[in-house]
Amino acid sequence: MGAPTASLPLRAGERTLGALGFRFARGHVFGEDERTFAATLGEQVAYALERARVYDAERRGRSALGLLAAIGERLARSLEPDAALRTLADLVVPKLADQCIVDLVEGDSVRRLVVVNADPEVQAAARVLERHPPVLGSQTPVAIAIATGEPQLVPSADNLPDHAYRSPEHRVAVQTVGISTLLAVPLHVRGRTLGALTFGWQSRVLPDQDTTQLAAQIARRVALAIDNSSLYQEAHGERERLAALMRQLPLGVIIAETASRKLLFANQRAQELLGPGASEHSIAGPHAELIHRALAGESTADMEIDVIRADGTPGIVSLAAEPVRDAAGEIVAAVATLFDLTEHRKREQALAFLADASVALTETLDVQHTITELVELAVPRLADWCTIDMLDHGEIRNVGVAHADPALARLARRVHERRPVRAQASSGVSGALATGHSQLIEDVPGWLAEQETPDEELVTMARVLGVRSSIVAPLAGHGRVFGALTLAITNSGRRFGGQDPRDRRGPRTARGPRDRQRAALRRRARHRPRPAAEPPAGHADAAAGHRGRRALPAGRRGRRGGRRLLRLVGRPESTTSSRSATSPATGPPPRR
């Protein structure tokens, strides 16, 4: 007969944790007190076991949360996924597993990023494993996890198929690291698998549910970090390409944010067109109202605004602004484009001036009336002050003057009424008559200050008339220079040439291919027989011979007037639209 025994269940609430057994060497009869003691002892043991289980679960939970927090911090610290994943493997081993392998999908192959093992003596074998990633489409645990998107548990590494080993060296390395149990968890995010994390344990005990769930949590966080890094790299690349494109655009581009009401971006062209208004973060300047309208949801198309550009010169800009909305329809920003219309408007004014001047030149054969009309048309379209001087027997005679200020017009007429031609002159009217070249001085006061012997005529213009910038163009026809047209800017803020105001260069002339072609045409024209109606070469007034001519029919009047204007002003398109003055109209005046 066996020894007597007694058993009590260990219950904690509704859960049975086990049993408590008593065995006696010989027969024993439990008294009432003994039964009560045994029951009480069973209850205390059950509660102790439950407290230990709860404490262990809490400890493991804290450890898992700490591991997840550390992994999240490492992943968030770097936008380079490779570096973050290498440190992640160091965190997982040995807290969660004895080995961790990170594999990433790249195209049609797998790149094995890192293999970390807890045993420092098997690191050489771990390096061999790094050189042998799995093949997509094979029946290895990692390839199956990537293909199916489901975790793959391998109870024993001895059960791996032969094709899982890429070479004999690979088989030896797997046996050397001593991993028995494997768990391959896919890195799955947004419907695609980016790779897999493989956790390994030397023990043959299968990982419990908590360990499996923790591995899945780590894999999800890693997948999100890799995806976010990829999205950031793509967005950063797109932003850099867009920024490079906007920097190269001939248009100005500015972007303003709704939340802060500040500029987020202004390309180089916008800064050139708007000056300080585009270089500061706050929205300020003539464009501010239109930008604020766009931030409020109002679109603006082709609105012309007057600006002071970065070089200090006035300009005209066409601005178009549009609000930018997010997916919910909320306005998050405004984008504006700017197109410089300054030169376009100047060309329009020049063409309008040529058209009006052509009409004025063909309306009458009265030369004095035509000259008066011409100088009045030039002010203020082309300049603040315009004068025409003629060569008359070695002297310069003023035949027409116009100024935006009538009082200064009378003063200019008295100053330049009649004066001798200055020998060896290189600037001013005398210089144009002597050289036959158009002359441009963008900054007259600055240029004069740098000259050792300033030009007397320019000194008078700058001191008495307040000239800031000037162009002198010779009037030439039939092989001789017989006068000069002077355009000057005084106090209107404009400047000829569009040059940086700090560049104080003096008179300049242009000798391009077009100038050489024109010079050849003029040389051929000198050998043609002159019409009988033309005045003799030495006559004081070269235009006097036109008074006896018959008026042209209406159909031919505009073309003839245009040619007369070009002869009169010495090709103004080169002096107004280019940065340098025109080429010589003719050679120097003939000797008397």
C-alpha positions as CSV (number, residue, x, y, z in Angstrom):
1,M,0.0,0.0,0.0
2,G,1.4,3.4,-1.0
3,A,2.2,6.3,1.3
4,P,-0.8,8.5,2.0
5,T,-0.9,11.9,0.1
6,A,-3.1,15.0,0.1
7,S,-3.4,17.6,-2.7
8,L,-4.8,21.2,-2.6
9,P,-5.5,23.4,-5.7
10,L,-3.6,26.7,-5.9
11,R,-6.2,29.2,-7.0
12,A,-6.0,32.9,-7.5
13,G,-9.4,34.2,-8.1
14,E,-10.9,32.3,-11.0
15,R,-7.5,31.0,-12.2
16,T,-5.9,27.8,-11.1
17,L,-2.2,28.2,-11.0
18,G,-1.2,24.6,-9.9
19,A,-1.5,22.2,-6.9
20,L,0.1,21.8,-3.5
21,G,0.7,18.2,-2.4
22,F,1.5,16.6,0.9
23,R,2.9,13.1,1.4
24,F,3.2,11.1,4.6
25,A,5.5,8.2,5.4
26,R,2.7,6.4,7.3
27,G,-0.9,6.7,7.8
28,H,-2.2,10.1,8.8
29,V,-5.6,11.5,9.7
30,F,-6.1,15.2,9.1
31,G,-7.8,17.0,11.9
32,E,-10.0,20.1,11.5
33,D,-7.1,22.4,12.4
34,E,-4.7,20.7,9.9
35,R,-7.3,21.0,7.1
36,T,-7.7,24.7,7.8
37,F,-3.9,25.2,7.9
38,A,-3.4,23.3,4.6
39,A,-6.1,25.3,2.8
40,T,-4.7,28.6,4.1
41,L,-1.2,27.6,3.0
42,G,-2.5,26.8,-0.5
43,E,-4.1,30.1,-0.8
44,Q,-1.0,32.0,0.3
45,V,1.2,30.0,-2.1
46,A,-1.3,30.8,-4.9
47,Y,-1.2,34.5,-4.1
48,A,2.6,34.5,-4.0
49,L,2.8,32.8,-7.3
50,E,0.3,35.3,-8.8
51,R,2.3,38.2,-7.4
52,A,5.5,36.8,-8.9
53,R,3.8,36.3,-12.3
54,V,2.5,39.9,-12.3
55,Y,5.8,41.3,-11.2
56,D,7.6,39.3,-13.9
57,A,5.1,40.5,-16.5
58,E,5.5,44.1,-15.3
59,R,9.3,43.8,-15.4
60,R,9.2,42.3,-18.9
61,G,6.7,45.0,-20.0
62,R,8.9,47.8,-18.7
63,S,11.9,46.2,-20.4
64,A,9.9,45.9,-23.7
65,L,8.8,49.5,-23.4
66,G,12.3,50.7,-22.6
67,L,13.6,48.8,-25.6
68,L,10.9,50.2,-27.9
69,A,11.6,53.7,-26.6
70,A,15.4,53.4,-27.2
71,I,14.8,52.0,-30.7
72,G,12.4,54.8,-31.5
73,E,14.9,57.4,-30.2
74,R,17.7,55.9,-32.4
75,L,15.5,55.7,-35.4
76,A,14.3,59.3,-35.0
77,R,17.8,60.6,-34.4
78,S,19.0,59.9,-37.9
79,L,17.4,60.2,-41.3
80,E,20.0,57.7,-42.6
81,P,18.3,54.3,-42.2
82,D,21.5,52.2,-42.5
83,A,23.2,53.8,-39.6
84,A,20.0,53.7,-37.4
85,L,19.5,50.0,-38.2
86,R,23.0,49.1,-37.3
87,T,22.6,50.6,-33.8
88,L,19.1,49.0,-33.5
89,A,20.6,45.6,-33.9
90,D,23.0,46.4,-31.0
91,L,20.0,47.3,-28.8
92,V,18.1,44.1,-29.6
93,V,21.0,41.9,-28.7
94,P,21.0,40.6,-26.0
95,K,18.0,42.2,-24.5
96,L,15.5,40.4,-26.7
97,A,17.5,37.8,-28.7
98,D,20.9,36.2,-29.0
99,Q,21.3,37.3,-32.6
100,C,19.6,39.9,-34.9
101,I,19.9,40.1,-38.7
102,V,18.7,43.1,-40.8
103,D,17.8,42.4,-44.5
104,L,16.5,45.1,-46.9
105,V,14.9,44.6,-50.3
106,E,16.6,46.5,-53.1
107,G,15.0,45.9,-56.5
108,D,15.1,42.2,-57.3
109,S,17.6,41.3,-54.6
110,V,18.2,41.4,-50.8
111,R,20.9,43.5,-49.2
112,R,22.0,42.1,-45.8
113,L,22.8,45.2,-43.8
114,V,24.1,43.8,-40.5
115,V,24.4,40.6,-38.4
116,V,24.9,41.1,-34.6
117,N,25.5,38.2,-32.3
118,A,25.8,38.2,-28.5
119,D,28.8,36.0,-28.5
120,P,31.9,38.0,-29.3
121,E,33.8,34.8,-30.2
122,V,31.6,34.1,-33.3
123,Q,31.9,37.6,-34.9
124,A,34.0,36.1,-37.8
125,A,31.2,33.7,-38.6
126,A,28.7,36.6,-38.3
127,R,30.7,38.5,-41.0
128,V,30.3,35.5,-43.3
129,L,26.6,35.5,-42.8
130,E,26.5,39.2,-43.8
131,R,28.1,38.2,-47.2
132,H,25.4,35.6,-47.9
133,P,21.9,37.3,-48.0
134,P,18.9,35.1,-49.0
135,V,17.6,34.9,-52.5
136,L,14.1,36.3,-53.2
137,G,11.7,33.6,-54.2
138,S,13.6,30.9,-52.4
139,Q,12.1,28.7,-49.6
140,T,14.3,30.3,-46.8
141,P,12.5,31.8,-43.8
142,V,13.5,35.4,-44.7
143,A,12.4,35.1,-48.4
144,I,9.1,33.6,-47.4
145,A,8.4,36.3,-44.8
146,I,9.2,39.0,-47.4
147,A,7.0,37.3,-50.1
148,T,4.0,36.6,-47.8
149,G,4.3,39.5,-45.3
150,E,3.8,37.1,-42.4
151,P,6.3,36.1,-39.6
152,Q,8.1,32.8,-40.1
153,L,9.1,30.7,-37.0
154,V,11.8,28.1,-37.4
155,P,11.9,25.8,-34.3
156,S,15.3,24.3,-35.2
157,A,18.0,25.6,-37.6
158,D,18.7,21.9,-38.4
159,N,15.5,21.9,-40.4
160,L,16.7,24.5,-42.9
161,P,16.6,23.2,-46.5
162,D,19.9,22.6,-48.2
163,H,19.4,25.5,-50.7
164,A,19.3,27.9,-47.8
165,Y,23.1,27.6,-47.6
166,R,24.8,29.5,-50.4
167,S,28.2,27.8,-50.0
168,P,30.0,25.4,-47.7
169,E,31.5,28.4,-45.9
170,H,28.0,29.6,-45.3
171,R,26.8,26.3,-43.8
172,V,29.8,26.3,-41.5
173,A,29.1,29.9,-40.4
174,V,25.5,29.0,-39.5
175,Q,26.6,26.1,-37.4
176,T,29.3,28.2,-35.7
177,V,27.0,31.0,-34.5
178,G,25.0,28.3,-32.7
179,I,21.5,29.7,-33.3
180,S,18.8,27.0,-32.9
181,T,15.5,29.0,-33.1
182,L,14.7,31.6,-35.7
183,L,11.9,34.2,-36.1
184,A,11.8,36.2,-39.4
185,V,9.5,39.2,-39.1
186,P,8.7,41.2,-42.3
187,L,9.2,45.0,-42.5
188,H,5.8,45.8,-43.9
189,V,4.4,49.3,-44.4
190,R,1.8,50.9,-46.7
191,G,1.1,47.7,-48.5
192,R,4.7,46.8,-49.4
193,T,7.5,44.9,-47.7
194,L,10.8,46.7,-47.3
195,G,12.8,43.8,-45.8
196,A,12.9,41.6,-42.7
197,L,14.3,41.4,-39.2
198,T,15.5,37.9,-38.1
199,F,15.8,37.2,-34.4
200,G,17.7,34.1,-33.2
201,W,18.0,32.3,-29.9
202,Q,20.5,29.6,-28.9
203,S,17.9,27.9,-26.8
204,R,15.5,25.5,-28.4
205,V,12.6,26.9,-26.4
206,L,10.2,28.7,-28.7
207,P,9.6,32.4,-28.0
208,D,6.4,33.1,-26.1
209,Q,3.6,35.3,-27.3
210,D,4.9,38.4,-25.6
211,T,8.3,38.0,-27.3
212,T,6.7,37.5,-30.6
213,Q,4.5,40.5,-30.2
214,L,7.5,42.6,-29.2
215,A,9.4,41.5,-32.2
216,A,6.5,42.5,-34.4
217,Q,6.3,45.9,-32.7
218,I,10.0,46.5,-33.4
219,A,9.6,45.5,-37.0
220,R,6.6,47.9,-37.5
221,R,8.6,50.8,-36.0
222,V,11.6,50.0,-38.2
223,A,9.5,49.8,-41.3
224,L,7.9,53.1,-40.6
225,A,11.3,54.7,-39.9
226,I,12.7,53.3,-43.2
227,D,9.6,54.5,-45.1
228,N,9.7,57.9,-43.5
229,S,13.4,58.2,-44.3
230,S,12.7,57.2,-47.9
231,L,9.9,59.8,-48.2
232,Y,12.1,62.5,-46.7
233,Q,14.9,61.7,-49.1
234,E,12.5,61.9,-52.0
235,A,10.8,65.1,-50.8
236,H,14.2,66.6,-50.1
237,G,15.4,65.7,-53.6
238,E,12.3,67.1,-55.2
239,R,12.6,70.3,-53.1
240,E,16.2,70.7,-54.1
241,R,15.4,70.1,-57.8
242,L,12.5,72.6,-57.5
243,A,14.7,75.1,-55.7
244,A,17.4,74.8,-58.4
245,L,14.8,75.2,-61.1
246,M,13.4,78.3,-59.4
247,R,16.8,79.7,-58.9
248,Q,17.5,79.4,-62.6
249,L,14.1,80.8,-63.8
250,P,14.2,84.1,-65.5
251,L,11.0,84.9,-63.5
252,G,11.0,86.0,-59.9
253,V,9.3,83.5,-57.5
254,I,8.3,84.1,-53.9
255,I,6.4,81.8,-51.5
256,A,4.7,83.1,-48.4
257,E,3.3,81.0,-45.5
258,T,-0.3,81.5,-44.2
259,A,0.4,80.7,-40.6
260,S,3.3,83.0,-40.0
261,R,2.5,85.6,-42.7
262,K,6.2,85.6,-43.7
263,L,8.1,84.8,-46.8
264,L,9.4,81.2,-47.0
265,F,11.3,81.5,-50.3
266,A,12.4,84.1,-52.7
267,N,14.7,83.2,-55.6
268,Q,17.6,85.4,-56.8
269,R,15.5,87.0,-59.6
270,A,12.8,88.0,-57.1
271,Q,15.4,89.6,-54.8
272,E,16.8,91.5,-57.8
273,L,13.4,92.8,-58.8
274,L,12.0,93.6,-55.3
275,G,15.2,94.6,-53.5
276,P,14.9,94.5,-49.7
277,G,11.2,93.5,-50.0
278,A,12.2,90.0,-51.0
279,S,15.3,89.6,-48.9
280,E,13.4,90.0,-45.5
281,H,11.2,87.3,-44.0
282,S,8.4,89.8,-43.4
283,I,6.2,90.7,-46.4
284,A,6.9,94.3,-47.2
285,G,6.9,96.4,-50.3
286,P,4.6,97.2,-53.2
287,H,3.9,93.5,-53.7
288,A,2.7,93.0,-50.0
289,E,-1.0,93.8,-50.6
290,L,-1.2,91.3,-53.5
291,I,0.5,88.6,-51.5
292,H,-1.9,89.1,-48.5
293,R,-4.8,88.8,-50.9
294,A,-3.5,85.5,-52.2
295,L,-3.1,84.3,-48.6
296,A,-6.8,85.2,-48.1
297,G,-7.8,83.2,-51.2
298,E,-7.8,85.8,-53.9
299,S,-6.0,85.2,-57.2
300,T,-4.1,88.0,-59.0
301,A,-3.1,87.9,-62.7
302,D,-0.7,90.2,-64.5
303,M,-0.9,93.1,-62.0
304,E,1.7,95.8,-62.8
305,I,3.5,97.4,-59.9
306,D,6.2,100.0,-59.6
307,V,9.3,98.8,-57.7
308,I,12.7,100.0,-56.7
309,R,15.0,97.2,-57.8
310,A,18.0,95.9,-55.8
311,D,20.4,98.1,-57.8
312,G,18.4,101.2,-56.8
313,T,16.8,101.7,-60.2
314,P,13.0,102.0,-60.7
315,G,11.3,99.3,-62.6
316,I,7.9,97.9,-63.6
317,V,7.0,94.3,-62.6
318,S,4.1,92.2,-63.7
319,L,2.9,90.1,-60.7
320,A,0.7,87.0,-60.6
321,A,-0.2,85.4,-57.3
322,E,-2.2,82.3,-56.4
323,P,-3.2,80.6,-53.1
324,V,-1.9,77.1,-52.3
325,R,-4.4,74.8,-50.7
326,D,-3.8,71.5,-48.8
327,A,-5.8,68.3,-49.3
328,A,-8.5,69.6,-47.0
329,G,-8.9,72.8,-49.0
330,E,-7.2,75.1,-46.4
331,I,-4.9,77.8,-47.7
332,V,-1.4,77.0,-46.4
333,A,0.7,79.3,-48.6
334,A,0.7,81.7,-51.6
335,V,3.0,81.6,-54.6
336,A,3.7,84.7,-56.7
337,T,5.7,85.1,-60.0
338,L,7.2,88.3,-61.1
339,F,8.2,89.3,-64.6
340,D,10.3,92.4,-65.3
341,L,8.5,94.7,-67.8
342,T,10.9,97.6,-67.5
343,E,12.8,97.0,-70.7
344,H,9.6,96.0,-72.5
345,R,8.0,99.3,-71.5
346,K,11.1,101.2,-72.5
347,R,10.9,99.6,-75.9
348,E,7.2,100.4,-76.2
349,Q,8.0,104.0,-75.4
350,A,10.9,104.0,-77.9
351,L,8.6,102.6,-80.6
352,A,5.9,105.1,-79.7
353,F,8.4,107.9,-79.9
354,L,9.6,106.7,-83.3
355,A,6.1,106.6,-84.6
356,D,5.2,110.0,-83.3
357,A,8.5,111.4,-84.5
358,S,8.0,110.0,-88.0
359,V,4.6,111.7,-88.1
360,A,6.2,115.0,-86.9
361,L,9.0,114.7,-89.5
362,T,6.6,114.2,-92.4
363,E,3.9,116.7,-91.4
364,T,5.9,119.7,-92.6
365,L,9.1,120.7,-94.4
366,D,9.8,123.5,-91.9
367,V,13.1,122.2,-90.4
368,Q,12.9,124.5,-87.3
369,H,9.3,123.3,-86.6
370,T,10.3,119.7,-87.0
371,I,13.3,120.1,-84.6
372,T,11.0,121.7,-82.0
373,E,8.5,118.9,-82.3
374,L,11.3,116.3,-82.0
375,V,12.8,117.6,-78.8
376,E,9.4,118.1,-77.2
377,L,8.5,114.5,-78.1
378,A,11.7,113.3,-76.5
379,V,10.9,115.0,-73.1
380,P,9.9,113.3,-70.9
381,R,9.6,110.0,-72.8
382,L,13.3,109.4,-73.3
383,A,14.9,112.0,-71.1
384,D,14.4,115.0,-68.8
385,W,16.2,117.3,-71.2
386,C,16.8,117.2,-74.9
387,T,18.8,119.6,-77.1
388,I,19.8,119.6,-80.8
389,D,23.0,121.4,-81.8
390,M,24.1,122.1,-85.4
391,L,27.6,122.7,-86.8
392,D,27.7,126.2,-88.3
393,H,31.1,127.4,-89.7
394,G,33.2,126.1,-86.9
395,E,30.7,127.0,-84.2
396,I,28.0,125.0,-82.4
397,R,24.6,126.6,-82.7
398,N,21.7,125.4,-80.6
399,V,18.5,125.0,-82.8
400,G,16.2,123.2,-80.3
401,V,15.9,122.5,-76.6
402,A,13.2,121.1,-74.3
403,H,13.2,120.4,-70.6
404,A,10.7,119.0,-68.2
405,D,11.2,122.3,-66.2
406,P,10.4,125.3,-68.5
407,A,12.7,127.5,-66.4
408,L,15.6,125.2,-66.9
409,A,14.8,125.0,-70.7
410,R,15.4,128.7,-71.0
411,L,18.5,128.5,-68.9
412,A,19.8,125.6,-71.1
413,R,19.1,127.7,-74.2
414,R,21.2,130.6,-72.9
415,V,24.1,128.3,-71.8
416,H,24.3,126.5,-75.1
417,E,23.1,129.1,-77.5
418,R,26.3,129.5,-79.5
419,R,29.8,128.3,-78.7
420,P,33.0,127.3,-80.6
421,V,33.9,123.7,-81.4
422,R,36.5,122.6,-78.9
423,A,39.6,121.0,-80.6
424,Q,40.7,117.6,-79.3
425,A,37.4,117.1,-77.5
426,S,36.6,113.5,-76.5
427,S,33.2,114.0,-74.9
428,G,30.1,116.2,-75.2
429,V,28.8,117.7,-78.4
430,S,32.3,118.6,-79.6
431,G,33.4,115.1,-79.1
432,A,30.5,113.7,-81.0
433,L,31.1,116.1,-83.9
434,A,34.8,115.3,-84.0
435,T,34.6,111.5,-83.7
436,G,31.2,110.8,-85.1
437,H,30.6,108.4,-82.2
438,S,27.6,108.3,-79.9
439,Q,28.7,108.8,-76.3
440,L,27.1,107.5,-73.1
441,I,27.9,108.6,-69.6
442,E,25.8,106.8,-67.1
443,D,26.9,108.7,-64.0
444,V,28.0,112.2,-65.0
445,P,29.0,113.6,-61.5
446,G,30.8,110.5,-60.5
447,W,32.7,110.3,-63.9
448,L,33.6,114.0,-63.6
449,A,35.0,113.5,-60.1
450,E,37.4,110.9,-61.4
451,Q,38.8,113.0,-64.3
452,E,42.0,115.0,-63.9
453,T,40.8,117.6,-66.4
454,P,37.0,117.5,-66.5
455,D,35.2,118.3,-69.7
456,E,34.0,122.0,-69.4
457,E,30.8,121.3,-71.2
458,L,29.9,118.4,-69.0
459,V,30.8,120.4,-65.9
460,T,28.4,123.2,-67.0
461,M,25.7,120.6,-67.6
462,A,26.2,118.9,-64.2
463,R,26.5,122.2,-62.2
464,V,23.9,124.5,-63.9
465,L,21.4,122.0,-65.3
466,G,21.8,119.2,-62.8
467,V,22.6,116.5,-65.4
468,R,23.1,113.0,-63.9
469,S,23.3,110.8,-67.0
470,S,23.7,111.7,-70.6
471,I,23.8,110.5,-74.2
472,V,25.2,112.5,-77.1
473,A,24.4,111.1,-80.6
474,P,25.8,112.6,-83.9
475,L,23.5,113.7,-86.6
476,A,24.9,112.5,-89.9
477,G,24.0,112.2,-93.5
478,H,25.6,111.7,-96.9
479,G,29.1,111.2,-95.5
480,R,29.3,114.1,-93.0
481,V,28.4,115.0,-89.4
482,F,26.3,118.2,-89.2
483,G,25.0,118.2,-85.7
484,A,24.4,116.3,-82.4
485,L,21.4,115.2,-80.4
486,T,21.8,115.3,-76.6
487,L,19.6,113.5,-74.2
488,A,20.1,114.0,-70.4
489,I,18.6,112.8,-67.2
490,T,18.4,115.3,-64.3
491,N,16.4,114.6,-61.2
492,S,13.8,112.0,-62.3
493,G,15.7,109.1,-60.8
494,R,16.2,107.4,-64.2
495,R,19.6,106.6,-65.7
496,F,20.8,105.7,-69.1
497,G,22.4,102.3,-69.6
498,G,20.9,100.3,-66.7
499,Q,24.4,99.9,-65.2
500,D,25.3,99.5,-61.5
501,P,25.4,103.1,-60.2
502,R,28.8,102.4,-58.6
503,D,30.3,101.7,-62.0
504,R,31.2,105.2,-63.0
505,R,32.6,104.7,-66.5
506,G,32.8,107.5,-68.9
507,P,31.9,107.8,-72.6
508,R,31.7,104.4,-74.4
509,T,31.1,103.5,-78.0
510,A,30.0,100.2,-79.5
511,R,31.5,98.5,-82.6
512,G,29.6,95.3,-83.1
513,P,28.8,93.4,-86.4
514,R,25.8,95.6,-87.0
515,D,27.9,98.7,-86.7
516,R,30.4,97.3,-89.2
517,Q,27.6,96.5,-91.6
518,R,26.2,100.0,-91.4
519,A,29.6,101.5,-91.9
520,A,30.0,99.5,-95.1
521,L,26.6,100.7,-96.3
522,R,27.6,104.3,-95.5
523,R,30.9,103.9,-97.5
524,R,29.0,102.7,-100.5
525,A,26.6,105.5,-100.1
526,R,29.4,108.1,-100.3
527,H,30.2,107.1,-103.9
528,R,26.6,107.5,-105.1
529,P,25.8,110.7,-107.0
530,R,23.9,113.2,-104.9
531,P,20.5,114.4,-105.9
532,A,20.3,117.9,-107.3
533,A,18.1,119.0,-104.4
534,E,20.8,118.2,-101.8
535,P,22.6,121.2,-100.4
536,P,26.3,121.7,-101.1
537,A,28.7,119.9,-98.7
538,G,30.0,123.2,-97.1
539,H,26.6,124.7,-96.5
540,A,26.0,125.8,-92.9
541,D,22.5,124.3,-92.7
542,A,22.6,120.8,-94.1
543,A,18.8,120.5,-94.0
544,A,18.0,123.7,-95.8
545,G,17.8,122.0,-99.2
546,H,14.7,120.1,-98.1
547,R,12.5,123.2,-98.1
548,G,12.0,123.2,-101.8
549,R,10.9,119.6,-102.0
550,R,7.5,118.4,-102.9
551,A,5.5,116.6,-100.1
552,L,5.5,112.8,-100.5
553,P,2.2,110.9,-101.1
554,A,0.5,109.6,-98.0
555,G,1.4,106.0,-98.7
556,R,5.2,106.7,-98.7
557,R,5.3,109.4,-96.1
558,G,5.9,107.1,-93.1
559,R,8.9,105.2,-94.5
560,R,10.6,108.4,-95.8
561,G,10.0,110.0,-92.4
562,G,11.5,107.0,-90.6
563,R,14.6,107.2,-92.7
564,R,14.9,111.0,-92.0
565,L,14.5,110.3,-88.3
566,L,17.3,107.6,-88.3
567,R,19.6,110.0,-90.1
568,L,18.7,112.8,-87.7
569,V,19.1,111.0,-84.3
570,G,22.0,108.7,-85.3
571,R,20.3,105.2,-84.7
572,P,18.8,105.8,-81.3
573,E,17.9,102.1,-80.8
574,S,21.5,101.4,-80.0
575,T,21.9,104.2,-77.5
576,T,18.6,103.4,-75.6
577,S,18.3,99.7,-75.7
578,S,21.9,98.5,-75.3
579,R,24.4,99.1,-72.5
580,S,26.8,100.9,-74.7
581,A,26.5,103.7,-77.1
582,T,26.2,103.4,-80.9
583,S,29.0,102.9,-83.4
584,P,30.3,105.9,-85.4
585,A,27.8,107.3,-87.7
586,T,30.4,108.7,-90.1
587,G,34.0,109.9,-89.9
588,P,35.0,113.3,-88.5
589,P,33.7,116.4,-90.2
590,P,35.5,117.5,-93.4
591,R,38.2,120.1,-93.0
592,R,37.3,123.6,-94.1
